[in-house]
Amino acid sequence: MAQFIRTYSQLDQQDLSSLEALYHPAVVFEDPAHRVEGWPALHDYFQRLFQNVTHCEFRIHQSMADDAQGYVVWTMVFAHPKLNRGQHREVQGCSHLTFQDNQVIHHRDYFDLGEMLYEAIPLLGRVVKSIKAGL
């Protein structure tokens, strides 16, 4: 878990090579919008993600783990030129990790996709925020 936290805390969009040591070749990665299987597909996912943002960092707040699994609570701070006029956005989330052979074999992220994307789109953002306020 310490290596996972260190890697994500120092993740550099110019150099994603540190991720390969974390993930099992047969990793399954899931978040609210994607599911990718295998390290090559996950590497491609991260490359596309970082090509589209001008800034991305993870702030790790809490973690706990045993030999089989772990949980991480984080804030992702990112900027995308087409969202929120390119200004930084913060999204709270957590990850559930399952380990095999001292690597992550399954990585599931939980976060509010509306907060991340839809609320940053001018007209749609107002609609999503008003729906959330009414719940």
Residue frames relative to the residue before (quaternion, step in Angstrom):
aa qw qx qy qz dx dy dz
M 1.0000 0.0000 0.0000 0.0000 0.00 0.00 0.00
A 0.6163 0.5598 -0.3517 0.4278 3.59 1.00 -0.77
Q 0.6524 0.5043 -0.3186 0.4674 3.59 0.98 -0.80
F 0.6185 0.5410 -0.3392 0.4579 3.60 1.01 -0.78
I 0.6817 0.4871 -0.2841 0.4662 3.58 0.85 -1.01
R 0.6564 0.5094 -0.3121 0.4607 3.58 0.89 -0.89
T 0.6692 0.5062 -0.3018 0.4526 3.59 0.88 -0.93
Y 0.7137 0.4427 -0.2710 0.4704 3.59 0.80 -0.94
S 0.6264 0.5353 -0.3399 0.4534 3.60 1.07 -0.61
Q 0.7685 0.3206 -0.1647 0.5287 3.58 1.14 -0.61
L 0.2957 0.7962 -0.4899 0.1967 3.58 1.28 0.20
D 0.1320 -0.7912 0.5967 0.0220 3.53 -0.86 1.07
Q 0.4313 -0.7330 0.4622 0.2511 3.55 -0.64 1.09
Q 0.6200 0.5339 -0.3456 0.4594 3.60 1.22 -0.25
D 0.7976 0.1612 -0.0642 0.5777 3.59 1.18 -0.51
L 0.0680 -0.8295 0.5541 -0.0151 3.55 -0.25 1.31
S 0.3736 0.7729 -0.4585 0.2299 3.61 1.26 0.07
S 0.5980 0.5878 -0.3679 0.4019 3.61 1.09 -0.57
L 0.5950 0.5944 -0.3626 0.4016 3.59 1.18 -0.45
E 0.5998 0.6126 -0.3721 0.3556 3.58 0.99 -0.74
A 0.6497 0.5217 -0.3218 0.4495 3.60 1.01 -0.74
L 0.6330 0.5576 -0.3278 0.4252 3.59 1.14 -0.56
Y 0.7944 0.3773 -0.1421 0.4543 3.51 0.91 -1.02
H 0.4941 -0.6338 0.5281 0.2744 3.50 -1.12 0.86
P 0.5966 -0.5857 0.3969 0.3788 3.64 -1.01 0.66
A 0.7381 0.3828 -0.2155 0.5120 3.62 1.12 -0.63
V 0.2191 0.8222 -0.5036 0.1497 3.61 1.19 0.45
V 0.1659 -0.7113 0.6710 0.1274 3.51 -1.31 0.60
F 0.0777 -0.7872 0.6118 -0.0028 3.56 -0.79 1.10
E 0.0166 0.7959 -0.6037 0.0429 3.55 -0.91 0.99
D 0.0503 0.7388 -0.6721 -0.0030 3.50 -1.24 0.64
P 0.7514 -0.4111 0.2318 0.4612 3.65 -1.15 0.04
A 0.7796 0.3386 -0.1840 0.4938 3.61 1.14 -0.43
H 0.7974 0.2654 -0.1063 0.5314 3.61 1.19 -0.37
R 0.0247 -0.7193 0.6902 0.0758 3.47 -1.42 0.32
V 0.0391 0.7886 -0.6114 0.0525 3.57 -0.73 1.08
E 0.1907 -0.7887 0.5796 0.0756 3.54 -1.09 0.76
G 0.7961 0.2618 -0.2356 0.4922 3.53 -0.91 1.03
W 0.6111 -0.5937 0.3889 0.3505 3.55 -1.10 0.76
P 0.6513 0.5104 -0.3635 0.4279 3.68 0.78 -0.78
A 0.6663 0.4865 -0.3052 0.4756 3.61 0.95 -0.81
L 0.6484 0.5021 -0.3244 0.4715 3.60 1.01 -0.74
H 0.6173 0.5329 -0.3405 0.4680 3.59 1.00 -0.75
D 0.6546 0.5027 -0.3062 0.4743 3.61 0.94 -0.87
Y 0.6172 0.5453 -0.3335 0.4587 3.59 1.03 -0.80
F 0.6859 0.4729 -0.2871 0.4727 3.60 0.85 -0.95
Q 0.6243 0.5329 -0.3470 0.4538 3.60 0.98 -0.74
R 0.6652 0.4881 -0.3031 0.4769 3.61 0.90 -0.88
L 0.6294 0.5447 -0.3301 0.4453 3.56 0.97 -0.88
F 0.7474 0.4177 -0.2279 0.4637 3.57 0.75 -1.03
Q 0.5791 0.5591 -0.3856 0.4510 3.62 1.18 -0.31
N 0.7247 0.4657 -0.2362 0.4495 3.57 1.10 -0.68
V 0.7048 0.4160 -0.2697 0.5074 3.61 1.20 -0.21
T 0.3874 -0.7061 0.5397 0.2450 3.54 -1.21 0.53
H 0.7782 0.0703 -0.0482 0.6222 3.57 1.29 -0.29
C 0.1496 0.7692 -0.6158 0.0821 3.57 -1.06 0.71
E 0.1445 0.7684 -0.6133 0.1118 3.55 -0.86 1.01
F 0.2661 -0.7431 0.5936 0.1569 3.52 -1.22 0.57
R 0.1410 -0.7537 0.6379 0.0711 3.54 -0.95 0.96
I 0.2263 -0.7901 0.5617 0.0950 3.54 -0.54 1.22
H 0.2041 -0.8141 0.5383 0.0758 3.58 -0.77 1.10
Q 0.7972 -0.0364 0.0730 0.5982 3.57 0.95 -0.89
S 0.0404 0.7790 -0.6258 -0.0010 3.52 -1.25 0.45
M 0.0403 0.7571 -0.6519 -0.0126 3.51 -1.32 0.36
A 0.0538 0.8121 -0.5745 0.0863 3.54 -1.00 0.78
D 0.1314 -0.7066 0.6776 0.1559 3.47 -1.41 0.25
D 0.7637 -0.3738 0.2353 0.4708 3.61 -1.16 -0.24
A 0.7388 0.4469 -0.2258 0.4511 3.59 1.11 -0.62
Q 0.8255 -0.0094 0.0570 0.5615 3.59 1.03 -0.72
G 0.0867 -0.7971 0.5953 0.0520 3.53 -1.30 0.28
Y 0.2373 -0.7413 0.6127 0.1371 3.52 -1.36 0.37
V 0.0673 -0.7801 0.6219 0.0121 3.56 -1.05 0.83
V 0.1829 -0.7458 0.6321 0.1033 3.56 -0.98 0.93
W 0.0371 0.8339 -0.5402 0.1065 3.57 -0.72 1.09
T 0.2347 -0.6829 0.6568 0.2174 3.47 -1.46 0.09
M 0.1908 -0.7461 0.6263 0.1209 3.53 -0.93 0.92
V 0.1181 -0.7568 0.6410 0.0498 3.55 -0.86 1.03
F 0.1343 0.8092 -0.5563 0.1330 3.57 -0.61 1.10
A 0.1667 -0.7461 0.6319 0.1272 3.52 -1.34 0.29
H 0.0430 -0.7682 0.6386 -0.0104 3.53 -0.96 0.97
P 0.5238 -0.6855 0.3961 0.3144 3.61 -0.74 0.97
K 0.7224 0.4349 -0.2514 0.4751 3.62 1.12 -0.53
L 0.6901 0.4290 -0.2751 0.5139 3.59 1.27 -0.03
N 0.8643 0.0195 -0.0173 0.5023 3.54 -0.98 0.87
R 0.5950 -0.6057 0.3359 0.4078 3.57 1.09 0.85
G 0.6848 -0.5168 0.2764 0.4331 3.58 1.07 0.73
Q 0.4651 0.6803 -0.4415 0.3549 3.57 1.30 0.08
H 0.6075 -0.5563 0.4224 0.3781 3.57 -1.23 0.47
R 0.1160 -0.7547 0.6438 0.0495 3.51 -1.15 0.83
E 0.2127 -0.7590 0.5999 0.1369 3.57 -1.18 0.57
V 0.0502 -0.7766 0.6279 -0.0016 3.52 -0.98 0.93
Q 0.3026 -0.7414 0.5764 0.1630 3.55 -0.87 1.03
G 0.1506 0.7988 -0.5740 0.0986 3.56 -1.01 0.73
C 0.2001 -0.7440 0.6135 0.1735 3.50 -1.36 -0.10
S 0.2444 -0.7591 0.5895 0.1284 3.53 -1.25 0.50
H 0.1924 -0.7202 0.6535 0.1317 3.51 -1.16 0.75
L 0.0979 -0.8072 0.5822 -0.0029 3.54 -0.72 1.13
T 0.1250 -0.7488 0.6454 0.0843 3.55 -1.10 0.76
F 0.2549 -0.8057 0.5260 0.0961 3.55 -0.86 1.03
Q 0.0548 0.7431 -0.6666 0.0194 3.51 -1.27 0.63
D 0.8384 0.0280 -0.0592 0.5411 3.59 -0.85 0.97
N 0.6429 -0.5629 0.2988 0.4250 3.59 1.03 0.89
Q 0.6413 0.4425 -0.3462 0.5225 3.56 1.16 0.65
V 0.5487 -0.5893 0.4715 0.3598 3.55 -1.28 0.32
I 0.1705 -0.7925 0.5823 0.0622 3.57 -0.70 1.16
H 0.7795 0.0801 -0.0563 0.6187 3.58 1.21 -0.51
H 0.0281 -0.7806 0.6228 -0.0441 3.55 -0.87 1.06
R 0.0118 0.7954 -0.6034 0.0556 3.58 -0.58 1.19
D 0.1707 -0.7838 0.5931 0.0694 3.57 -0.70 1.15
Y 0.1339 -0.7600 0.6330 0.0614 3.52 -1.11 0.84
F 0.2843 0.7228 -0.5946 0.2076 3.56 -0.79 1.07
D 0.5619 -0.5961 0.4629 0.3386 3.54 -1.32 0.33
L 0.3266 -0.7700 0.5196 0.1746 3.58 -0.34 1.26
G 0.6025 0.5594 -0.3535 0.4462 3.59 1.10 -0.64
E 0.6516 0.5043 -0.3040 0.4782 3.56 1.00 -0.86
M 0.6812 0.5105 -0.2887 0.4382 3.55 0.95 -0.87
L 0.8397 0.1969 -0.0549 0.5030 3.57 0.72 -1.06
Y 0.7619 0.4496 -0.2504 0.3932 3.53 0.40 -1.25
E 0.6610 0.5107 -0.3183 0.4482 3.60 0.99 -0.74
A 0.6613 0.5076 -0.3060 0.4597 3.61 1.21 -0.34
I 0.5869 0.5311 -0.3748 0.4827 3.60 1.28 -0.04
P 0.5833 -0.6702 0.3080 0.3403 3.60 -0.48 1.21
L 0.7836 0.3089 -0.2031 0.4993 3.65 0.37 -1.07
L 0.6699 0.5020 -0.2962 0.4600 3.57 0.86 -0.96
G 0.6117 0.5773 -0.3426 0.4185 3.58 1.02 -0.77
R 0.6562 0.5039 -0.3134 0.4661 3.58 0.94 -0.84
V 0.6424 0.5203 -0.3192 0.4634 3.57 1.01 -0.81
V 0.6695 0.4958 -0.3047 0.4615 3.59 0.84 -0.97
K 0.6652 0.5001 -0.3097 0.4599 3.60 0.89 -0.90
S 0.6671 0.4848 -0.3248 0.4631 3.62 0.93 -0.74
I 0.6116 0.5303 -0.3514 0.4704 3.60 1.06 -0.65
K 0.6687 0.4973 -0.2998 0.4644 3.57 0.90 -0.92
A 0.6467 0.5244 -0.3195 0.4525 3.59 1.01 -0.78
G 0.6886 0.4954 -0.2772 0.4513 3.57 1.10 -0.68
L 0.5972 0.5881 -0.3652 0.4052 3.60 1.21 -0.25
